[in-house]
Amino acid sequence: MQTFVVSDLARNRREVVDAARREPVRIRDADGTMLVLTTEAQAIDHALLLSYFEIYLRTSIECTHDAPNRVLLGPVSYISDWTKEQRQMFLDDFLEALSEASRTHTATPVTTFIDYFAPKPGRVSPLVDPDVLSRLGDALAAR
């Protein structure tokens, strides 16, 4: 992360702004306070990632119970009806998505992961047994 001083904003504004477009930059104020300049998208991703980490922690605690509280699960409340093993697999994959998001500095891997499992009208849950899906497909094809 590059560091600039406040006077660089007056003298080399373009250089500072171009650097901030690539990655967050520090700007040292006259009193020594460090400020950070970043794009709005990076700031939103950062806030979203913090939220996802909090959701993960809350979900991992709730999943220790036989009947997790749907309200406390929030945006992943759909896992409350899953088996304990399915919930644990979900948590393992959630952590992997968080790891990737942290590595890439974007919330997209977690957003995609959560959205993938979320119930949608007309879509069969991705957790349905493949044999059941196969038989269902065969039955629909025979119609």
C-alpha positions in Angstrom: 0.0 0.0 0.0 1.5 3.3 -1.1 1.7 6.2 1.3 1.3 9.9 0.4 1.2 13.1 2.4 -1.7 15.5 2.3 0.3 18.0 0.2 0.6 15.4 -2.5 -3.1 15.8 -3.1 -2.4 19.4 -4.1 0.8 18.8 -6.0 0.3 15.4 -7.5 -3.5 14.8 -7.3 -3.6 12.7 -10.5 -0.8 10.4 -9.2 -2.6 9.9 -5.9 -6.0 9.3 -7.5 -4.5 6.8 -10.0 -2.8 4.9 -7.3 -6.1 4.8 -5.3 -7.9 3.4 -8.3 -5.5 0.4 -8.3 -5.5 -0.2 -4.5 -6.2 1.7 -1.3 -3.5 4.3 -0.5 -2.6 5.9 2.8 -2.5 9.6 3.2 -0.6 11.0 6.2 -2.3 14.2 7.5 -0.3 17.0 8.9 -1.1 15.9 12.5 0.1 12.3 11.7 -3.3 10.8 11.3 -3.4 8.2 8.6 -6.3 8.4 6.1 -7.1 5.8 3.4 -8.3 6.7 -0.1 -10.0 3.9 -2.0 -12.7 3.4 -4.6 -16.3 3.1 -3.6 -16.5 -0.4 -4.9 -13.5 -1.5 -2.7 -15.1 0.2 0.3 -18.4 -1.6 -0.3 -16.7 -5.0 -0.8 -14.7 -4.4 2.4 -17.9 -3.7 4.3 -19.7 -6.7 2.7 -16.8 -9.0 3.6 -17.0 -7.9 7.2 -20.7 -8.7 7.2 -20.1 -12.1 5.6 -17.5 -13.0 8.3 -20.0 -12.0 11.0 -22.7 -14.2 9.3 -20.2 -17.1 9.1 -19.4 -16.8 12.8 -23.0 -16.6 13.8 -24.0 -19.5 11.5 -21.2 -21.7 12.7 -22.4 -21.2 16.3 -26.0 -21.8 15.4 -25.2 -24.9 13.5 -23.9 -26.5 16.7 -27.6 -26.8 17.8 -29.9 -29.5 16.5 -32.4 -26.9 15.4 -30.6 -23.7 14.4 -32.6 -20.5 14.8 -33.7 -19.3 11.4 -33.8 -15.6 12.5 -30.2 -15.8 13.8 -29.1 -17.5 10.5 -30.3 -14.4 8.6 -29.5 -14.6 4.9 -28.6 -18.3 5.1 -31.7 -19.3 7.1 -32.5 -21.8 4.4 -29.9 -24.2 5.9 -31.9 -24.6 9.1 -33.8 -27.5 7.6 -30.7 -29.3 6.4 -29.1 -32.2 8.1 -26.2 -31.6 10.5 -23.8 -33.1 8.0 -25.2 -30.8 5.2 -24.9 -27.8 7.4 -21.2 -28.7 8.2 -20.4 -29.1 4.5 -22.0 -25.7 3.9 -19.9 -24.2 6.6 -16.7 -25.7 5.2 -17.5 -24.4 1.8 -18.6 -21.0 3.2 -15.2 -20.7 4.8 -13.5 -21.6 1.6 -15.5 -18.9 -0.2 -14.5 -16.4 2.5 -10.9 -17.4 2.1 -11.1 -16.8 -1.7 -12.8 -13.5 -1.1 -10.2 -12.4 1.3 -7.4 -13.4 -1.1 -9.0 -11.5 -4.0 -10.3 -8.5 -2.0 -13.8 -8.9 -3.4 -17.0 -10.2 -1.9 -18.1 -11.9 -5.1 -17.0 -15.5 -4.1 -19.2 -15.3 -1.0 -22.1 -13.6 -2.6 -22.1 -16.2 -5.4 -21.8 -19.0 -2.9 -24.7 -17.8 -0.7 -26.9 -17.1 -3.8 -26.2 -20.6 -5.2 -27.8 -22.4 -2.3 -30.6 -19.9 -1.7 -34.1 -21.3 -2.7 -35.5 -19.9 -5.9 -38.9 -20.5 -7.4 -38.9 -23.4 -9.9 -35.4 -24.5 -9.0 -34.6 -27.8 -7.2 -32.3 -27.4 -4.2 -28.6 -28.3 -5.1 -28.6 -30.6 -2.1 -31.2 -33.0 -3.5 -29.8 -36.5 -3.9 -28.5 -37.0 -7.5 -30.4 -40.3 -7.7 -33.6 -38.5 -6.9 -32.9 -35.9 -9.5 -32.1 -38.6 -12.1 -35.4 -40.4 -11.4 -37.3 -37.1 -11.4 -35.7 -36.3 -14.8 -36.6 -39.7 -16.2 -40.2 -39.3 -15.0 -40.5 -35.8 -16.6 -38.9 -37.1 -19.8 -41.5 -39.9 -20.0 -44.4 -37.4 -19.9 
